[in-house]
């Protein structure tokens, strides 16, 4: 893989290690599967990846909890390399999204009890935000958590929960204060890490997906579910902080689509050089070259921005809670870049691109989901725009009419 100028020696070593693992271990496993089999969740391969030391959560976590401490740059390197395998090992990333808040905010006891089993691949975790009447509007979560002594009793629903029926733990966000004041100050939510087999938790439905299959995308009911106080992440009312930080980790992970984009570009390059039409390779035709140019530009920009943000987190120039706008921009740009790259690759591959041998159509189908998962791209655009208008204009960049200067004053 191409290194970035600011990578440390540690980053270089890890990138080489991951690249060799993918080339020598993962890609050969994927090559043995047909298209339909590769689309299914590969539980055995996911566990194999963990046993080899490449769980994305382990890459982020401290050594004392079984991790490798490779930082967000290492996390991004790993996700990029996984992307060129076309293997459904999504339980690894889903566990990062659900376990990330425990890593960021969990107590030492919570990290020992919950985080370590996740890092070892002994337990899988799902994140529970979406509800029947709540999607991108996560501030309006209705699943209620009522305090009763040293317990919280949860009642309500969650839906579209990836791995919901298969996960060992659920990272759940619930309403603990319904007052307007609490909502206005974002102190109305509280987060809990809950074993899925806790009494009162039932899987009401599993949704069938058109892309990655066997993802156990679930509707979950919580009926008088009793959760001990020690399962609360941070304190009551801190759920918004925990959730937004966890979503920023998720968006950075979703944005790491560049491995799939690289695979699509290389496929289109090889095909364009070999495919002959009208007595010439199609790579010589300007329309094909223009599409390849667009693909290359999108990949270059998405990859550079992605790794720049990872460096900011690793260097301490940004923290995960204040990372919202950057994570949103990166997620929107990278996911839409992948969709556009896949569409251009399909056009270059023509009829062959719609066959399962070339994977382009399958990647496009899965990529379409990234527009709506982890925060819909249109909603994130509204968030980005709103934050931009909160900034005070920079007078040095304004024309004189907006600086209140009249022409006669300059004469």
URDA-V12622 format. One record per residue. N is the residue number from 1. RES is the residue in one small letter. SS is DSSP state (A for helix, B for strand, O for the rest). PSI is psi in whole degrees, -180 to 180 (* if undefined). NEAR is the number of other C-alpha atoms within 8 Angstrom. Layout:
n/res/ss/psi/near
N/RES/SS/PSI/NEAR
N/RES/SS/PSI/NEAR
This chain:
n/res/ss/psi/near
1/x/O/152/4
2/x/O/127/3
3/x/O/155/6
4/x/O/149/7
5/x/O/-29/4
6/x/O/3/4
7/x/O/142/9
8/x/O/170/6
9/x/A/-37/6
10/x/A/-42/8
11/x/A/-44/11
12/x/A/-46/10
13/x/A/-43/8
14/x/A/-41/10
15/x/A/-42/12
16/x/A/-42/8
17/x/A/-45/8
18/x/A/-43/12
19/x/A/-43/10
20/x/A/-39/9
21/x/A/-45/9
22/x/A/-45/12
23/x/A/-41/9
24/x/A/-22/8
25/x/A/-54/9
26/x/A/-48/10
27/x/A/-40/10
28/x/A/-35/9
29/x/A/-43/8
30/x/A/-35/11
31/x/A/-23/7
32/x/O/-12/6
33/x/O/149/8
34/x/O/173/7
35/x/A/-47/9
36/x/A/-37/6
37/x/A/-39/7
38/x/A/-26/13
39/x/A/-18/12
40/x/B/154/11
41/x/B/126/14
42/x/O/85/10
43/x/A/-44/8
44/x/A/-40/6
45/x/A/-37/8
46/x/A/-45/11
47/x/A/-36/9
48/x/A/-44/8
49/x/A/-42/10
50/x/A/-47/12
51/x/A/-28/9
52/x/O/-2/6
53/x/O/22/7
54/x/O/30/11
55/x/O/126/11
56/x/A/-34/12
57/x/A/-40/16
58/x/A/-33/15
59/x/A/-31/14
60/x/A/-29/14
61/x/O/153/13
62/x/O/154/10
63/x/A/-32/8
64/x/A/-19/5
65/x/A/20/11
66/x/O/9/11
67/x/O/-176/13
68/x/O/-13/10
69/x/O/51/10
70/x/O/-1/12
71/x/A/-177/9
72/x/A/-24/11
73/x/A/-44/12
74/x/A/-40/13
75/x/A/-42/13
76/x/A/-41/13
77/x/A/-46/10
78/x/A/-46/12
79/x/A/-38/13
80/x/A/-46/13
81/x/A/-38/12
82/x/A/-32/11
83/x/O/-21/12
84/x/O/18/10
85/x/O/-23/10
86/x/O/56/10
87/x/O/136/10
88/x/B/88/10
89/x/O/38/11
90/x/A/-26/7
91/x/A/-27/12
92/x/A/-48/12
93/x/A/-39/11
94/x/A/-37/14
95/x/A/-32/14
96/x/A/-45/12
97/x/A/-38/14
98/x/A/-33/13
99/x/A/-17/13
100/x/A/-44/12
101/x/A/-33/14
102/x/A/-40/13
103/x/A/-43/10
104/x/A/-40/6
105/x/A/-6/9
106/x/O/152/12
107/x/O/164/9
108/x/A/-37/6
109/x/A/-42/7
110/x/A/-38/12
111/x/A/-38/13
112/x/A/-43/10
113/x/A/-35/8
114/x/A/-45/9
115/x/A/-45/13
116/x/A/-45/11
117/x/A/-32/11
118/x/A/-47/14
119/x/A/-36/15
120/x/O/-6/11
121/x/O/14/11
122/x/O/-25/7
123/x/O/144/10
124/x/O/152/14
125/x/B/142/17
126/x/B/150/16
127/x/B/130/12
128/x/B/95/11
129/x/O/-56/11
130/x/O/142/13
131/x/B/171/13
132/x/O/-36/8
133/x/O/12/4
134/x/B/122/11
135/x/O/-99/9
136/x/O/-24/8
137/x/O/63/7
138/x/A/-20/9
139/x/A/-17/7
140/x/A/27/6
141/x/O/135/14
142/x/O/-17/9
143/x/O/118/13
144/x/B/140/11
145/x/B/111/11
146/x/B/129/8
147/x/B/131/9
148/x/B/95/7
149/x/O/-126/5
150/x/O/20/7
151/x/B/157/10
152/x/B/134/14
153/x/B/121/13
154/x/B/136/15
155/x/B/131/12
156/x/B/-161/10
157/x/B/153/11
158/x/B/151/14
159/x/B/169/12
160/x/B/42/10
161/x/B/107/16
162/x/O/130/11
163/x/O/16/14
164/x/O/-39/14
165/x/O/-6/9
166/x/O/-22/7
167/x/O/150/12
168/x/O/-35/10
169/x/B/150/12
170/x/B/125/16
171/x/B/105/14
172/x/B/136/11
173/x/B/127/14
174/x/B/159/15
175/x/B/122/13
176/x/O/-11/13
177/x/O/110/10
178/x/O/6/8
179/x/O/152/7
180/x/A/-37/6
181/x/A/-45/6
182/x/A/-42/11
183/x/A/-41/12
184/x/A/-28/7
185/x/O/7/7
186/x/O/42/10
187/x/O/24/13
188/x/O/-13/16
189/x/B/153/16
190/x/B/146/16
191/x/B/145/16
192/x/B/145/13
193/x/B/121/11
194/x/B/129/11
195/x/B/134/8
196/x/O/-29/9
197/x/O/10/6
198/x/O/139/9
199/x/O/134/6
200/x/O/-11/10
201/x/B/122/12
202/x/B/144/7
203/x/B/112/11
204/x/B/-27/8
205/x/B/148/7
206/x/B/121/10
207/x/B/135/9
208/x/O/132/8
209/x/O/153/9
210/x/O/-16/6
211/x/O/-120/8
212/x/O/127/11
213/x/B/167/10
214/x/O/37/9
215/x/O/1/10
216/x/O/43/13
217/x/B/116/16
218/x/B/153/16
219/x/B/125/15
220/x/B/133/14
221/x/B/136/13
222/x/B/114/12
223/x/B/105/9
224/x/B/48/8
225/x/B/118/13
226/x/B/123/11
227/x/B/125/11
228/x/B/152/9
229/x/A/-32/8
230/x/A/-9/5
231/x/A/1/10
232/x/B/133/12
233/x/B/126/16
234/x/O/-133/11
235/x/O/168/8
236/x/O/132/11
237/x/O/-3/12
238/x/O/9/14
239/x/A/-33/17
240/x/A/-43/13
241/x/A/-46/8
242/x/A/-46/13
243/x/A/-47/11
244/x/A/-36/10
245/x/A/-43/13
246/x/A/-39/12
247/x/A/-32/10
248/x/A/-38/14
249/x/A/-44/11
250/x/A/-45/11
251/x/A/-36/13
252/x/A/-38/12
253/x/A/-43/10
254/x/A/-36/11
255/x/A/-17/14
256/x/O/54/14
257/x/O/2/13
258/x/A/-24/14
259/x/A/-45/13
260/x/A/-39/13
261/x/A/-42/12
262/x/A/-44/10
263/x/A/-42/9
264/x/A/-43/12
265/x/A/-44/13
266/x/A/-37/8
267/x/A/-46/10
268/x/A/-36/12
269/x/A/-50/10
270/x/A/-42/8
271/x/A/-43/10
272/x/A/-32/13
273/x/A/-26/9
274/x/A/-35/8
275/x/O/124/8
276/x/B/129/8
277/x/B/138/7
278/x/O/41/4
279/x/O/21/5
280/x/B/148/7
281/x/B/141/12
282/x/A/-16/12
283/x/A/-15/10
284/x/A/-9/8
285/x/O/138/8
286/x/A/-37/7
287/x/A/-39/6
288/x/A/-41/12
289/x/A/-39/10
290/x/A/-41/8
291/x/A/-42/10
292/x/A/-37/12
293/x/A/-46/8
294/x/A/-42/9
295/x/A/-47/12
296/x/A/-41/9
297/x/A/-45/8
298/x/A/-44/10
299/x/A/-46/13
300/x/A/-47/8
301/x/A/-45/8
302/x/A/-44/13
303/x/A/-43/10
304/x/A/-45/9
305/x/A/-41/9
306/x/A/-49/13
307/x/A/-28/11
308/x/A/-41/8
309/x/A/-40/9
310/x/A/-40/11
311/x/A/-40/10
312/x/A/-42/10
313/x/A/-43/12
314/x/A/-33/10
315/x/A/-11/7
316/x/O/4/7
317/x/O/-19/7
318/x/O/151/9
319/x/O/160/8
320/x/O/-34/10
321/x/O/-35/9
322/x/O/14/7
323/x/O/6/11
324/x/A/-50/11
325/x/A/-46/10
326/x/A/-43/8
327/x/A/-39/11
328/x/A/-46/13
329/x/A/-46/11
330/x/A/-42/14
331/x/A/-47/13
332/x/A/-50/13
333/x/A/-46/10
334/x/A/-42/13
335/x/A/-39/14
336/x/A/-30/9
337/x/A/-42/11
338/x/A/-44/15
339/x/A/-45/11
340/x/A/-37/9
341/x/A/-42/14
342/x/A/-40/14
343/x/A/-43/9
344/x/A/-40/11
345/x/A/-43/14
346/x/A/-39/12
347/x/A/-42/8
348/x/A/-41/12
349/x/A/-18/11
350/x/A/-135/8
351/x/A/-34/6
352/x/A/-30/8
353/x/A/-20/15
354/x/A/3/11
355/x/O/158/9
356/x/O/-18/10
357/x/O/-32/6
358/x/O/-13/10
359/x/O/-7/11
360/x/A/-44/13
361/x/A/-37/13
362/x/A/-41/9
363/x/A/-41/10
364/x/A/-44/12
365/x/A/-43/10
366/x/A/-35/10
367/x/A/-31/11
368/x/A/-30/9
369/x/A/-31/8
370/x/O/-16/10
371/x/O/-28/12
372/x/O/-18/9
373/x/O/153/7
374/x/O/23/9
375/x/O/117/9
376/x/O/142/10
377/x/A/-37/10
378/x/A/-40/6
379/x/A/-40/9
380/x/A/-34/12
381/x/A/-42/11
382/x/A/-42/8
383/x/A/-46/9
384/x/A/-46/11
385/x/A/-41/8
386/x/A/-43/8
387/x/A/-34/9
388/x/A/-40/7
389/x/A/-13/7
390/x/A/-18/6
391/x/O/143/6
392/x/O/137/5
393/x/O/146/5
394/x/O/110/6
395/x/A/-31/6
396/x/A/-13/4
397/x/A/6/5
398/x/O/148/10
399/x/O/161/6
400/x/A/-29/8
401/x/A/-31/8
402/x/A/-9/7
403/x/A/0/8
404/x/O/24/6
405/x/O/127/8
406/x/O/153/8
407/x/A/-39/6
408/x/A/-24/5
409/x/A/-18/6
410/x/A/-6/5
411/x/O/*/4
